[in-house]
Amino acid sequence: MKYVLAFLGIISFQLSNAQGLLPNGYDTSKRVHDLQLEGSAFIGSTGIRNEIMDRFIFGGEITESMKDRSLSSKATSYRMGAGTHVELTYRNEQAALFGNDKWGYLIKAGADYLGAIRTNKSIFGMLLKGNASYLGESISLNGTQFNFIGFQKIGFGLIHKKTHANIGLNYYNISDFAQGKISSGYLTNAPNADSISLATKGNFQYSNASFFTKGFGFGMDGALYLQINEEGHSPAILQLKVSNLGFACVSQKVQHADLDIDLHFKGFNFQELLSDQSALRDKDLLLDTIGVQTSTKTSYVMLPALIEIGKIVDQMNSKRLQAFYGVRFYPTLANLPLIYGGAEYRIGKHLHLGAHASYGGFTQFSGGMYLHYEGSKFNAGIGSENIVGMIYQKGFGQSVQCKLNLRL
């Protein structure tokens, strides 16, 4: 998988558990014609190891020892996320926007595909090993949740020349959408395996339209920088950053399914169902019988906003070693806030090497590294926020990020 992730990251020239190479840098030089291209691909989990995820995606035999290793995780709540991101941004801080010398502008275009799921260890165990290992047990379905969205965006924003703070408005095309949640429920296997009981309440939504455009949305990106001065120390730069904060309307053939199921299955029930061909032919009747109400209507949803606050590296500071730390999270997805901290070392005039550790997001503990070249007209960086997963099949996820910056 690491070769596919590397390929996706390189050709799309950034997301992992957030957008941007760790750390985000603060550069006070004036950007007259600045063009930045960034991209990433990632997959991460709290309990599912890479050796399992590889075979889910690309096929191959999943051995019993692989299953046992993933199920040996101490995590009881399993989270998993995956995504790709690409974005091109043009900045001009020389222009006097609307005749005002305080403001420059930026134009951006990008695409994101992001999915997340949260479940528990027992459900994952049943998917891997079947129900034979859970006979006589009642498995909770409470809180099971998934989200998937694909969108493309184009935006225009303002840049405050003195502070380099920026804010922009984006238009979003929604190309893919699905989400669902089980609010309460359980699945019980009889001790002698002759019956299964299922009781659950929840809802699912997805668009099965063949059109590329399934909806639209509006949102904002922005960044604010604060300089904290301490006597006897270099100023610290704090950043508050928001991406894709907004709403979307998904209107093309959005199927809604409201679940209120209370069923008890025995072997003969399945035989009776198979013999009743009229029930099988009438899908709506079948769904209504088992407690699933379906409808087609518009969905209004929040975009997968990213919020981040932390100390960042000051690229204009002459110190060779700088620390960075912070927290970031997606409030609408099945993940935990990601807490991170690390340091960047300036190897020479142009080369920077960084390393960090983090906890949360779609994984648990992970460590990353990056290498960044900074020239007068050309900047480039490559890194991973899960370096162990990139080289170790028994790790919990993989990540690759790339960034290219040209000052024309």
MOKAFEN-V403021 format. One record per run of one state. SS is the DSSP state (H for helix, E for strand, C for the rest). FROM is the first residue (numbers start at 0). LEN is the number of residues. If there is no record, write none. Layout:
[[SS/FROM/LEN] [SS/FROM/LEN]]
This chain:
[[C/0/1] [H/1/11] [C/12/12] [E/24/2] [C/26/7] [E/33/12] [C/45/4] [H/49/9] [C/58/5] [H/63/8] [C/71/5] [E/76/16] [C/92/4] [H/96/3] [C/99/3] [E/102/18] [H/120/9] [C/129/1] [H/130/4] [C/134/3] [E/137/3] [C/140/4] [E/144/16] [C/160/5] [E/165/24] [C/189/5] [E/194/13] [C/207/7] [E/214/14] [C/228/7] [E/235/15] [C/250/3] [E/253/13] [H/266/9] [C/275/1] [H/276/5] [C/281/1] [H/282/8] [C/290/1] [E/291/5] [C/296/2] [E/298/4] [C/302/3] [E/305/9] [C/314/6] [E/320/9] [C/329/6] [E/335/11] [C/346/4] [E/350/11] [C/361/3] [E/364/10] [C/374/3] [E/377/7] [C/384/2] [H/386/5] [C/391/5] [E/396/11] [C/407/1]]
